[in-house]
Amino acid sequence: MKLPVIKQLTKFMEENDQDYIIETLEVLENLIEVPSLKDEELDVIGELISNMYGALEVQKLIKEGKDQKTALNEFMQRVLGAIDKN
């Protein structure tokens, strides 16, 4: 996950609508079904999907009343905590 990408996607959702991200996720998740995709291409699509879901989580925290910086930090701490458990 890339924090700058998540931050940019969160800004995009504030200026537009999170439905754009949700619909894009549906398209990307459908694309990974293409059998001729190379591993590198799947990695890129997977990274995009991961960042978009992360941005949706951050947006949820912002809607709950947290400022963007706090929401981003809280989300990344959860991600890092999940990684440490594995």
Sequence and secondary structure as in RCSB ss.txt:
>XXXX:A:sequence
MKLPVIKQLTKFMEENDQDYIIETLEVLENLIEVPSLKDEELDVIGELISNMYGALEVQKLIKEGKDQKTALNEF
MQRVLGAIDKN
>XXXX:A:secstr
  HHHHHHHHHHHHHS HHHHHHHHHHHHHHTT TT  HHHHHHHHHHHHHHHHHHHHHHHHHTT  HHHHHHHH
HHHHHHHHHH 
